[in-house]
Every structure is written in C-alpha cells, then in structure tokens.
Amino acid sequence: MRTLAIVVLNWNGLEDTRALLPTLERCRVPDGWRLHVLVVDNGSSDGSAEAIGREFPGVEVLALPDNRRFAGGCDAGLERTLGQGADAVMLLNNDTEAEPGLCEQLLLALEQDPGAGAAAPLISFQQPPGVIWYAGGRCTPALGFAAHRGLRQRDHGQYRAVEQTGYLTGCCLLATRAAWERVGLLDERYFIYAEDADWCLRARAAGFRLLFVPGARLRHKVSASTGAASPWKIYQRLRANLTLFARHARGAGRLTWLPCFLVQQKVLWLWLLVHGRGAAAGAVPRALWDALRGRPAAEVKP
C-alpha cells in the first residue's frame, strides 16, 4: 500500500480548514494507494490546532510554535510526511475544497508519465462558480514573466487534455517522493510568494516534467473581482518575483529579464492608475525602490 500525504497549511483559518477536510475524506485514490492528511498549524492564535485535532481524529496535526510563513510551514509538513515514508506529497491551501476525483486523477497522470515529477489540477474560483483561476502556468525567467493560464475564463471544457506545463501553483501541488528528494524542499529565503515557481524551475532543471491535469478539480476561495490588487500583495509579489528571476535567468536571459520585468511593472502601474487603484499602483515603485536599497520585504506590514 502506497501513501499519498496531503499537507494542509493553516494559520488562523479554522473555518476554511473545517470546510476543506470533509471534502478530502470523499476523495478517491487509485487501487493500492491510501490518503494521509497532515494539517500544519503555523502558530495560530485562534485555537485551530486543538479544534482540528478534536473534530477530525483521523487527521494528524503538527502544531508549530510560530508562523514560519508558507515555505517554512510547508517544509515542516514535507519533512514530517517524507520522514514517515510517504510515496507522494501534495501541498494544499486550506482555503480550497476538493472534488472527489482530485487525488485519483493527479496520481494516475503521474503514474502514466514516468518522466513527470509533479502535477496540479484545474482550479476554479469558489465564487463565481465556473470561472477558472488556474489551468496551467507559464514561467519564463529570461522574460521576467510568470502567469496562470486561463485566469478568469469561463470554464466551458476548453481544457481537456493532460499536458506539460511550465509552472504549478503551490495552492495544490502534488509531487512524487523522487521529485521532492531530488529537487529539495521549498526555499524559505522567499518571504512570501514565488516559492512554488522557484521549486518548479528547479524541478524542470532537474529533468522532471510538470503536468496540468484538467480532470482533477479544485475550488479556491479567492476573489475573481479584486484578485491580487491589494497594495501589500502587489508589493510582496513584485519583490518575490525580482528574486525569482534574478536567481533563475540563464545565459542571455541575465541581460533580458530585468528590462522585460520593468516594462511589465510599468504596464501594471498604469492599469492600476486607470482603474482608480492609486494605493495599489503606489506599491509598484515602492517595491522597486525598496529592492534597490536592500530593504527587507519582511519589514512591510499588510
């Protein structure tokens, strides 16, 4: 019997985690597999760890003494589950809800492609229903570019085939034990954001294919109307992407990534201004200036 471990990161998100865990109980797995769910509590102050342990006795809870943020919390879960002998580990946001075929479809896709090391599902917004959040991703360091495919498209079955993709979102990323061991854990030097893209680029460099599996479905509680337009999110995402592309650009890309990235940020800045989001627009030059003078991203509070 092989084990798929699901690592769910929780930080003061008890209600979301309560909604997710029953959907995981209904998930199917291929013959010869079993599920093990580990909730990593990232130093919550809302009693999450105790409540989850009491209400879901079949779920393992790892309570961390403080908030290690996304990469640190996930790495604690990866170390625990791989140390317990898991054959595959999925990272899963707690503000999601799984459809019954999620795990089965991802595992089958990986089993059918020996060169693949990791896979992600089609992820839709919880509200409004039927609108895509992730249908594969692109990440090209030489162009300073990373983005979800299909973002805010109405899902009418346009994505049907399992296919190789350039980037898997850490919202739901399932990787084999071999991939985790060869590529390593998430890089905790990222304050927040881009840890997943960094891992995917390292996986690609190690020779693994990354798969988008549209038959596997997940719903994610993000806002389709506002997206990631808060000043803090824009600031932190820009800072993280600067680090990401600087680390992974190769060859001529070392010369092209920064000009391309700056052009994209200017377009974003103008778009935010035109749509009346002045505070969010101001986060763009502030992030660039802080990066230039070496101010730590951790100093900027949400």
Secondary structure as the mmCIF struct_conf table of DSSP 4:
data_model
#
loop_
_struct_conf.conf_type_id
_struct_conf.id
_struct_conf.beg_label_comp_id
_struct_conf.beg_label_asym_id
_struct_conf.beg_label_seq_id
_struct_conf.end_label_comp_id
_struct_conf.end_label_asym_id
_struct_conf.end_label_seq_id
STRN STRN1 ARG A 2 ASN A 10
BEND BEND1 TRP A 11 ASN A 12
HELX_RH_AL_P HELX_RH_AL_P1 LEU A 14 GLU A 25
TURN_TY1_P TURN_TY1_P1 ARG A 26 ARG A 26
TURN_TY1_P TURN_TY1_P2 ASP A 31 GLY A 32
STRN STRN2 TRP A 33 ASN A 42
BEND BEND2 GLY A 43 GLY A 43
BEND BEND3 SER A 45 GLY A 47
HELX_RH_AL_P HELX_RH_AL_P2 SER A 48 GLU A 55
TURN_TY1_P TURN_TY1_P3 PRO A 57 GLY A 58
BEND BEND4 VAL A 59 VAL A 59
STRN STRN3 GLU A 60 LEU A 64
BEND BEND5 PRO A 65 ASP A 66
HELX_RH_AL_P HELX_RH_AL_P3 ARG A 69 GLY A 83
TURN_TY1_P TURN_TY1_P4 GLN A 84 GLY A 85
BEND BEND6 ASP A 87 ASP A 87
STRN STRN4 ALA A 88 ASN A 93
BEND BEND7 ASN A 94 ASP A 95
STRN STRN5 THR A 96 ALA A 98
TURN_TY1_P TURN_TY1_P5 PRO A 100 GLY A 101
HELX_RH_AL_P HELX_RH_AL_P4 LEU A 102 GLU A 111
TURN_TY1_P TURN_TY1_P6 GLN A 112 GLN A 112
TURN_TY1_P TURN_TY1_P7 PRO A 114 GLY A 115
STRN STRN6 ALA A 116 GLN A 127
BEND BEND8 PRO A 128 PRO A 128
TURN_TY1_P TURN_TY1_P8 PRO A 129 GLY A 130
STRN STRN7 VAL A 131 VAL A 131
STRN STRN8 ILE A 132 TYR A 134
BEND BEND9 ALA A 135 ALA A 135
STRN STRN9 GLY A 137 THR A 140
HELX_RH_3T_P HELX_RH_3T_P1 PRO A 141 LEU A 143
TURN_TY1_P TURN_TY1_P9 GLY A 144 GLY A 144
STRN STRN10 PHE A 145 HIS A 148
BEND BEND10 ARG A 149 GLY A 150
TURN_TY1_P TURN_TY1_P10 LEU A 151 ARG A 152
STRN STRN11 ARG A 154 ARG A 154
BEND BEND11 HIS A 156 GLY A 157
BEND BEND12 ALA A 161 ALA A 161
STRN STRN12 GLU A 163 GLN A 164
BEND BEND13 GLY A 166 GLY A 166
TURN_TY1_P TURN_TY1_P11 GLY A 170 CYS A 171
STRN STRN13 CYS A 172 THR A 176
HELX_RH_AL_P HELX_RH_AL_P5 ARG A 177 VAL A 183
BEND BEND14 LEU A 185 LEU A 185
TURN_TY1_P TURN_TY1_P12 GLU A 188 ARG A 189
BEND BEND15 TYR A 190 ALA A 194
HELX_RH_AL_P HELX_RH_AL_P6 GLU A 195 ALA A 205
TURN_TY1_P TURN_TY1_P13 ALA A 206 GLY A 207
STRN STRN14 ARG A 209 SER A 223
TURN_TY1_P TURN_TY1_P14 ALA A 224 ALA A 228
BEND BEND16 SER A 230 SER A 230
HELX_RH_AL_P HELX_RH_AL_P7 PRO A 231 HIS A 248
TURN_TY1_P TURN_TY1_P15 GLY A 251 ALA A 252
HELX_RH_AL_P HELX_RH_AL_P8 GLY A 253 VAL A 274
TURN_TY1_P TURN_TY1_P16 HIS A 275 GLY A 276
HELX_RH_AL_P HELX_RH_AL_P9 GLY A 278 LEU A 292
TURN_TY1_P TURN_TY1_P17 ARG A 293 GLY A 294
HELX_RH_3T_P HELX_RH_3T_P2 ALA A 297 GLU A 299
BEND BEND17 VAL A 300 VAL A 300
#
